């Protein structure tokens, strides 16, 4: 058994938060999700196991979990590691799906279900999260959600966040609700989310502003590729190592409280080293499975954790989706970082209803973090157009912008992979928050 603090991940999805917690030093024993594609992806990439269960009907008899070794793909000699007694879990983490708290979720529910968002049953999923918190009595828990949960109200006009915090407090936990932008924690993407941080050890929860690792650039020069200056290297540049940068100075080694903050990681930092691919599939090819140039930024070197000496495929999920000539022409018209809003161009150029989506075409800006990666990518990629190539982003590019490293594979259909990437907690964000909770709460108990 590991001597690391034990964690479990509810609503685990593909495992972005689990990956971050693992990187932060936790032993994530198991995850739980009702999505079969999420389970397949999680179990392909993690040492722990994800179980395909509906949390609303998931029950525990003592510490026993009903596991079918064959169906759950859990070796019989590993089952004991999944059976945890109350008090043996240090951290419970997860993000109960609450689309009713977001603007998109509200419009969809009114349009398709004929119900007000306040009455949607998904409001109650967080209560099942708390049910397992009450059962296991972890030292701390982390609950992630869309930022809208902090301002949402119920039918009576009460603040939903306050109701949730009161229910958490009734279980004996000290709670803070905070809003964070993932770009401030080393993720090459603006992604604002709410986190409920709680512990039952009568200690303050971490102040996440002190754990920020990145900041808005001050000068235009800071928006360029984040690489060190040339230090009189003889011959051609090959990797970041050749610039003489020590490992502790590189991206990924700066997760510390009150660290010196570096400029935001940009789209260029994250993806522009990847081989070109094209919708047509001739030249460039439709799919690339090998790197063609070395990494030219610190983030690229960090994200390439694949052993390039292994035989066979070394680059995964980097395949262009198809686009018709109409879309490709519109992509060409957009400048870097430019999006089209309804009303700014003729309706004959807009393929969607203006009352549903206000900004449907967006070419990503290579000098800035990406816009929020969303699950809608499974439908189309118009909001995520590559800054230099006439196409939308690939799964691998979207995954990099979420801070998944290249060894993290999505062995499912491309539409499912886009959905899983868009719904995930960025691993890097999970790592920083996990490390803050571990160092300031769990390890000090």
Secondary structure, DSSP 8 states (H G I E B T S, - for coil): ---S-EEEEET-TTSHHHHHHHHTT-EEEEEEES-HHHHHHHHHH-SSEEEE--TTT---BTTB----TTTTT--GGGHHHH---TT--SEEEE----GGGSHHHHHHIIIII-S-GGG-GGGGHHHHHHHHHHHH--SEEEEEEEGGGGT-B-TTS-BHHHHHHHHHHHTT-EEEEEEEEGGGGT-SB--EEEEEEEESSS-----GGGG--EE--SSGGGGS----------S---SGGGGT--GGGSTTS---TT---EE---HHHHHTTS----SS-TTTTSB--S--S---SHHHHHH--S-TTSSS--S-S-B-----HHHHHHHHH--TT-EEEBTTB-GGG--S-TTT-SEEEEB--TTS-B----GGGGT--TTSB-SSSSSB--HHHHHHHTT--TT----S-HHHHHHHHHHS--HHHHHHHHHHHIIIIITT-
